Amino acid sequence: MRRLLLTAIATALVLCQGAVASGPLTTAIVDDPAFTGPQANTAFARTRGAGARVVRMVLSWRQVAPAGAQRPQPFDPSNPADPLYQWAAFDKEVRLAKAHGLEIIAEVDTAPQWAEGKKAGSGANSGTGSYRPDPVEFGRFATAAARRYSGSFQGLPRIRYWQAWNEPNASSYLLPQLAGKQVVSAAVYRGMLNRFADAVHAVRRDNSVIVGGLSPFTVENFNIQAVGPLRFMRALLCLSAGPHPKPTCNERAHFDIWADHPYTSGGPTRSASNPDDVSLGDLPEMKRLLDAAVKQHRVVSKQRVRFWVTEFSWDTDPPDNYYTVPIQLHARWVAEALYRMWTAGVSLVTWYLLRDQPYPSEPAQSGLYFRGGTSLSSDRAKPALAAFRFPFVAFRERRDILVWGRTPTSNAANVVVERGQGKRWTRLAVLRADRYGIFTRRLPVRATGDLVRARLANGKGISLGFSLTRPRDRYVLPFGGGGGPQR
């Protein structure tokens, strides 16, 4: 009885301190031009310096496999050493990333012509994506890729995270999407996903398969079709709509990690206008649907099913001033977005991009670095780089301040939380970050000043100051002034 009483007291003390965190938050970066260009070594070094531990890299099936309308003979698509495969460029990219201590998400997409289905008419075929890729051939390529990067092939490093396609709910990547008003892309993709997952797991059981991150918005026009991510998700996982989803078919999807791309037309709490779309504010709803799918045995996995964001960003002003985010507000939104995603159950967030694309000729100005020219050495860090590396938020809640953050190294550490006024900073608390580097607490207000910040007690890191005054939300273009589907 005494032991039970002591345990209860200890538990109550921990809960009162509010220092319980729910899980990790790993950060990643995707920037294909930077990672494949002549300064890839610098790009990977800066990625690591940004606190990221993972990179998402595109492994194009079409570029690696032989070309042509017919599969050449002889050719063994499951053999990573077949001489018709062209792996050299991706081999180099993998070695460089691993040399900088980065884990890799290999995102496999785009079928060679000989592995596509035959198009019948153009009504349902608007878009540039691959048309009905052969799931058997996709599985064979997955076998070859997973064998090549198994850690035991010709001295090449291992890849453990494999993403099956990109945005399979959008015609930019997969065709067809719709037949009349019926979603057909989900069934096409399920066949591809299951063959891919079975192949990757057959090479190494501890590999992880990621669903192709979903495009965030419903789009139907003459250029592109995109099925709303929640609608696509229900079709893929055979679940009904409504607060209590029920199975609608006997098919199951094989994967270990669900992934989404929750681009948002405002701040970190804004929801999409269409009920089937998913922006930052809608991630809890997507997580509930994922949990329901697992509970209803709609998912085949021998791992704990995880929830990741494999692409996300906002464009900044400068350089693009057309409905984009002012540079200082952008830094705040980056830190808060990481927090909101973590509270929604997301355990990995991938930022797009490392550096801005050329402006104004290219649309994406969402880099953590301003582009200074062709050379990365002339780039300048944006304030968002510090927010991404050492995310920290503070919100006034009645008589308390809720603080949350993650250390730059994602490791346990002592963290000092301070409140500032002018040049003076007053210590509020010393917190202990957990084994994932996460720290969170509700602190009583004991000092004046609007800004709150966190710094490592060892002096090796300091966050940006986070204002307790919440800025008003504002409308922005999710993909910047370069255009794209905006909702």
C-alpha angles and dihedrals in degrees: 000000000000090000091051091050092051091048091051092050092049091049091050091051092052092049092049090052089052093216098135115120124194102216148312131310112206118185128214138178132217119198112143097183092051095044094048099038130096092270096050091127091060091044092055091046091053091047090056090045089055089064094255117141098184137050126200110218129184117238103191111208089198094054096045098042125068117273131236142083093273128049106252122243128255096031129131106202093189092056113090089198096055105131093227091067117092106209101147099101094048092044089058092048092050093049092050094048092049091047087062092051095254126146115223134229104200106206108198118199148137116062124231113248094255091057096053127095123246113268117234111199128331105254096093095029103075109138139051101263129118113281115235097324112214105258092207092054090044089055091049091053090048089054092052094047095045091048092049092051097036093111093250103072120099093322094297118147122253126260114201102174117071123181117201105220132318125268096342089181091068129074089225086078109016134032139236105027102170139021101199102311095333120105108233100162093077094061092044090051095045090060091050094045095050094050090046094049094046090051095048093047092047090061094048124358091209094059114112124225120209126201112239104269109255126241108244105227141057109241129177118171139117093275104044143008122204125177115220108262096237091048090049091046093053091049093047094048095038096238131144124237122255138066093298108043117205130194114270099184141011097249120112131199122231114219143112103211130039114213135194140177103218101186110179135208093214142007130335096280099046120119127212117259095232113073091223094052126090127217126156094287091054098055093097089058091051090048091052090052090049091050090049090052091052092046091049090050093244091135127069111208137131090206134071102273110242134200118227139173107219097182135021141138149130126232118240139230108248114067096022114037098178106109093318132131121278109244099247094044087048091062091052092048092050092055093044093046090056089050094047092049091049092052089051090059098261111146100182129038123190119203122212112234140015092200134013119265116243110289131255096359094062127046107223117084094160100112125132084230130052108238109245097182138298092318122074088215090073094052120110125213118247120222086252090070090069091046091050094047096045107017114194133166135180126191129185110235112180104292095348138071116224110213128187134170148145125229117244092247095041088235133124114275144146111265127196115212115204137183118214140207116178107320094334122097124194121203113241101175147333110235132188115230112218127238090284093052092251121140128176135164143154108238128194113241106254105152142045126248136085101238126077125187141171129224133182111254090228090061095243099117144019131188128224115267112264118211119230087211107089112223119227116263117252137194116254135170106256092218098035130246091312090086135234132145108331124190 
